[in-house]
Amino acid sequence: MNVELHNIRDFEVVPEECVQYIGKYMTSTQYKVDSERTIDECTVHMFTSCDFKKDGKDAWIFDIDDTLLSTVPYYKKNNFGGRKLNLTSLEEWMSQGKAPALKHSLRLFNELKGLGIKIILLSSRRECLRSATIDNLVDVGYHGWTSLILRGEDDEKTTSRNSRLN
């Protein structure tokens, strides 16, 4: 709870007392329910607040990891953040293209595509993972996006927090 309340900040690993809680939640039915609810809220927002012009310029941006594809299997094998992230290990896992789809996100993706909305995919994954990422997305049912933006070599030393601020 202290992590969620931002009482514990700038940690490289999940505090030991939180690891079991996070693991239990991320593998629970409640996590799936919460994920579905989030997509349901996006869908409501889309149909009540977005004024799509249908002029070919409407677009929706999705992040890939933990929005379209789940990294839970990786983190399940790596103590749910209780160990310092090993980027090499994570990228090796990503290169295998075995991340499962988040089913409710796939539903929203297909709804948007059916409305003729251009879909842009964004990820902090490095460019060297492009082929594996595309294969993984297609294998689990995502296809027909307009653009896929990954981190270029110039971005690799920039944290996602800093890249959002620039």
N, C-alpha and C positions, 0 to 999 in steps of 0.2 A: 504494500500500500504506500509506503514512503517513496518508492520509486515513482509510482503513478502521481503522487502529490508533489513531485519534484523536490522532496526534502533530501533525497540522495541524488547528487548530480555528478556528471562527468566521470562515470565509472567505466572501466574497460571490460569488466565482467559483471554479470548479475550477482548481487550479493548472495552469499551462500544460503542465507535463510529464505531467499525468494525462489531459488532454483526449483525446488519441489513444487511449490505453488504454481509457478509458470508452466512447468512440465505437465502438471495435472490439468491445468486450464487448457493449454494448447492441444491436448489430445482428448479433450472432453466434448460431449455433445453441446455444452454451452458455448464453446468456441465456434462451433459450426452454426449454432443458432444466432450468435452475435454477428458472424460474417454474413449470414443470410439477411439479417435485419438491416445491416449496413447497406447492402445492395438494394433491398426493398426501399430504404429511405432515398437512395440515389434515384431509383426509378420514379418514386413519387415526385421528387424535385424536378426530374427531367420533364415529366408530363405536366407539372403545374407551374413551373417557373422558367423553363427554357423556351424561348420563342424562336424555334427553328424556322429559318427563312426558306429552307429547301431550295437554295440557289446554288448548291454545290460547294458552298463555303462553310457549312456547319461542320464542326469537328468536336471530338471528345478525346481527351487524353487519359490514357491508362498507364500507371506504373506497372511493371511486370511482376517483380518479386513480392509475394504476399498480397497481391491484388489479383493478378491473373493466374500466377503459378505459386504453389505453396512451397516454402522452404522448411516447413515443419519436419519432414523426414530427415533433413540434414541436421537440424538443431536437436531433434530427438536423439540422434546418434552422438551429439556433441554437447550433451549436458545443458541444453536449453539456455545457452549464454553464460553458464557457470564457469566456462573456460574462456580465456582470451581468444577472440576470433582469429582463426588461422585462414587468411585470405587465400593462400595457395590451396588449402584443403577445400574451402568453399567453391573456388573456381573449378577444381577437379570434379567436384560433385556436379556443378552446373554443366560442365562439359559433357557429362554422361547423358544429359537430356532426359532425366527421369522424374523431374518435378511434376507432381500431379496438378491438374487444373483445379481451381476453386470453382466449383460447379455453378454457383449463383452468379459469379462474375462472368462466366461463359454465357450464361443466359442473358445478362445485360449487354455484353459484347454483341451477341447475335441480334438482340432487339434493336440496338443502335444501328448496326449494319443494315438491318431490314428497313430502317427508316431512311437509309441513304446517307447517313452521317459518316463523315470521314473519321477514321479511327487512327490515332497516333499513339504508338507505344513508346514509352520512355523507360530507361533503366540505367542504373549505376553500373551495370555490367560493362566490362571492357570490350572493346571492339573485337578482340581475338575470340570472343565467345559468340559472335554473331551467328555463325552457321549452326552451332549447337543450340542456341536460343531459338532460332527460327524452326529447326527440326522439332524441338521440344514443344513449342507453341502449336505447330501444325499437328503433331502426333496426338495431342490431347484435345484438339478440336478448334483451335483458333486459326482462322485464315481470313484473308480479305482485308487486312489493315492497309492503311495508306502509307504509313511511314513508321520506321523503327529507328529510334535514336539511342545510341549507346555512347559510353564514354570514349572519347578519342584520346590519343596519346597526350595531348595538351591538358586534358582534364584529370589525368590519373593521379596527380599530386594534390588535387583539390578535393576537399571533403564535400559531401553533399550539402552540408550546412553552408559552407562558403560558396558553393556554386549557386545556391538559391539566392544568396545575397548579392552576387555579381550581376 
